[in-house]
Amino acid sequence: MNGGGMLSRLAESLYWIGRYVERADDTARIVDAYVHRVVEDPFNDDNATCRSLFAILGIEVGEEEEGPLTISSVLDRLVFDAQNPSSIAGALAAAHENARRAREAISSEMWVCLNATRNDLPRRQSLAGTIGPATYLQFVRERAALFNGLADATISRDDGWQFLVLGRSLERIDMTARLLEGRLVAAEHSPDWLTLLRASGAMESFLRASSGLAQPAEIASFLLLDRLFPRSAYHALSVADGCLDRLTPGTTRTGITDHAKRTIGAARNRLEFADPDRLVEELPDVLDFLERACAVANDEVTTRYFRQVAPVLWEAEVQP
Amino acid sequence: MEHLFVDAPSTGAWDEVFAAPGVVRPLYRDVVDVLQRFDVTELRSRFDQLARTFTDRGVTFALGGEERPFPLDLIPRLISAVEWEALAAGIRQRVRALEAFLDDVYREGRVFDDGVVPRALITTSPHYRREAFGITAHHAARITVSGIDVIRDEAGAFRVLEDNVRIPSGVSYVIENRRAMTQSFAGLFADHRVHPVDEYPARLLAALRRSAPEGVTDPTVVVLTPGVHNAAYFEHVLLARMMGVELVEGRDLTTVSNKVMMRTTQGERPVHVIYRRVDDEWLDPLQFRPDSVLGCAGLVNAARAKTVTIANAIGNGVADDKLVYTYVPDLIRYYLSEAPLLDNVETHRLEDPEVLAEVRAHLEDYVVKPVDGSGGKGIVIGPQADQATLAELDAAICADPRGFIAQRPVALSTLPTYVGSKIAPRHVDLRPFAVNDGQDVWVLSGGLTRVALPEGALVVNSSQGGGSKDTWVLVDEGEPAPLPKPETSIDRTITPQVGPDVARQRGPHVNAGADQ
């Protein structure tokens, strides 16, 4: 810590800004890839695809929605619903709200970016109503990239930066794990592996990295284990690990005192030394493990940095 | 909104959408229904949206040194499953025959000995490459990629207008058109089941890998481009990107003892398959034009030594010479013992003095084309030409009868096309793309529909003011999905996404108390 750390309240805001912006970005990529599949593949079962998309994001589809789901129900709930922080509009609203409370901890340019994004959303939504969701989703990805670029270019690499990047990385791991989970939960309905690559923004990088044709095992190991691709789970874990290192520097002679670091480091090691050839059969285990690691790390970071409460020491009243 | 559609002046052309004025063919009912719900402003804004998508993505071609977006029309072209299957079968047949022909020409020449085509036909072709004689690659097709241009005649039947088996371009527009259309017209797709087109790069890559020299199990495939100034550079980039292979220029390549290498930061790396988008004559300065800097010296020898496969093969131009075109139905019968499934357009060979005299007497009734032209260059459409042009043409065909063919002018079929603020019929053709992996010929379901935008124009090339349309091959009712999905699901649920714990009242969260 560069002499005294920072306010816990601000740290928590920055962490959640990182998470929500990443969530909006990732959701936009996933929805775009799914819409693309539904529109382009004449053999696709639209209802099942939409259900698998809800399943990925952990949203229960109620009994009353037994009927066939369509892309427009997906768009309503996962894109435009500002009340639901799992939707794109909701995540951007939440990022904005957190930024509003931490304006002094981020640069003006970052604040303007989030604020202008939120202000422009209604117009973008009505535009999407006439010409389709593609431009809306592209707008969201571009704004997320702009935000990340501004953060990269305009703020110091102090603890605040570490929390921002930590939030972004944990969310990224979580989303990658969810995407692959979607493949397990409803394999016969979920889109093909190439759609998963597209949904992770990994299509072109994957094609350049792999020589031949796309096999499931290759794609799964690219999304989980690749050392160079910034959206792979391994890469994001390494970044998160680095953030935690810098937040609590110095090692003790034995063990790790930071529980979050222990969890993230263990997950990183598990992926680093996983056998790519056996990855597909071990996939359920690996994903469970990742998902748990994200949840535990989130709780540990919250407890350690945002909620630490020193016991109040009572003293006798000072007499005038 | 009927008024948006302008009726065609009767030219005898086949109207693909309207069976008669106001009577929509069943295939197009849903499309016309949707379009009629739009008013002029909405059409305009969607058209602008498409154009913007293309400009942003850099979907352009170079015309006279200027980068322009390739105009994509709003209204798709539909082809039914049954009709497509018949057309695709015809394309496959034609490609197989041309493949056999090229193999024969560059090896035994049986076709000459048997008197099917005169040997002079080949030896006088400017695209015959003696240098390629005897080169055969392991497993490889000579025509890995082909684009057979077809049109619908006045009766609605598909006919072949020309064969392109050298370096046909345009498939990138097929892919980008579909992308732009699904983004801007998602609603229209909901009413139709359309075959996707995005598997093309994977098919091409598989064919290229299969054509690798014997013994190479994990071949390095590259796309060879003439460079950023080429009109089709955009396409070269797209294919390389979607196949995940290197896009190389001639200067990136070198040959070392008959092996082709590319220069990398880690030293020279062998190259096994070159999908080249450089013309024969620029490919190898040792064999062809010595002033070429676009190719790589020693390429032809490397191919002869079978260390590298060049696709498409060198010298394919003899097969798409327009005079050879007139023999293709004979070639199909000769090599395949099959009756041709697709007809040619009626074409006259001018080498016969009687035919020449007949054509010269009625030049205004013919379309005359140079045999080795491409991009619509040098075509004279008799009925639309002025006297000066016809006189010039007359002199040209007298001087070089081998250099031209004469065809009956076919009124290409029309499709309603958005022009200005209305929808009016414009002439179209179709270029389906076929990939031959040496074993099977696969035809991409779709293809490039090119449209001549000026009213009445019959030349559809992009260099002549052409645009394009997304081409939808519909899925037959009951057609099974091509790939079974064998994986089974397991019983799992995924947990909801987390947010800051609002119950604890402290941290920042979404629904914070009202401001004062």
Interface residues (C-beta under 8 A of the other chain):
Chain A: R9 E12 S13 W16 R23 V35 H36 V39 E40 D41 P42 F43 A55 I56 L57 G58 I59 I71 P85 S86 G90 A93 A94 E97 N98 R101 A102 T130 I131 G132 P133 A134 T135 D174 R178 E181 G182 R183 L184 V185 A186 A187 E188 H189 D192 E204 F206 L207 R208 A209 S210 S211 G212 L213 A214 P284 E291 A295 N298 T302 F306 R307
Chain B: E42 S45 R46 Q49 R178 T182 Q183 S184 F185 A186 G187 F189 A190 H192 R193 V194 H195 P196 D198 A202 L205 A206 R209 D218 T220 R241 M242 M243 G244 V475 P480 A481 P482 L483 K485 E487 T488 S489 I490 R492 T493 I494 T495 P496 Q497 V498 G499 P500 D501 R504 R506 G507 P508 H509 V510 A512
